[in-house]
């Protein structure tokens, strides 16, 4: 059984979706850089080991990342899931987990990398919006996209409402992609995602119009 760690900084609704999905793999630890992250409570309620490593106690990003890396090794983790983890990771850390680390981002990548995606989508008048599960590479929000949840922006959507709708999609697609990993349906070979034995050319789409 594949051993998974989830890295969090906040509410952890994606963590909850992963817990509720009863994956074929095991979430062996939840690591937060914030001691008051509600995600830690969710983990404890589910009987999952937790660790808090506060970035502000470390002199550099690299030393902080090394402490996280050591915790992941202690948990004997096979795969790392970023679920609302709000720190940029050092290249060394990312390289150490390349092909074994996923993130979810609240936009249809490659559009709207970075922050405030919902407002930026509204400002641009886009028709479609959503979220993307992607492998993590050193360049921010730029690793290969595996799956996208897509919705249509409504005339009455504001940024909060859009965030809520996108979250609903996140909770659908993230457990699905992690389950593919757990079942051995999704691999990463030399920078390329292999899905069910074939190179993945485009992300798998889940539409909710
Ligand atoms: C999500 O919007 C996700 O796309 C982004 O951070 C947020 C995490 O939310 N990476 P939660 O902590 O899982 O509720």
Boltz pocket constraint, residues with backbone or C-beta under 6 A from the ligand:
constraints:
  - pocket:
      binder: B
      contacts: [[A, 10], [A, 11], [A, 12], [A, 13], [A, 14], [A, 15], [A, 82], [A, 83], [A, 84], [A, 85], [A, 104], [A, 105], [A, 106], [A, 131], [A, 167], [A, 170]]
      max_distance: 6.0
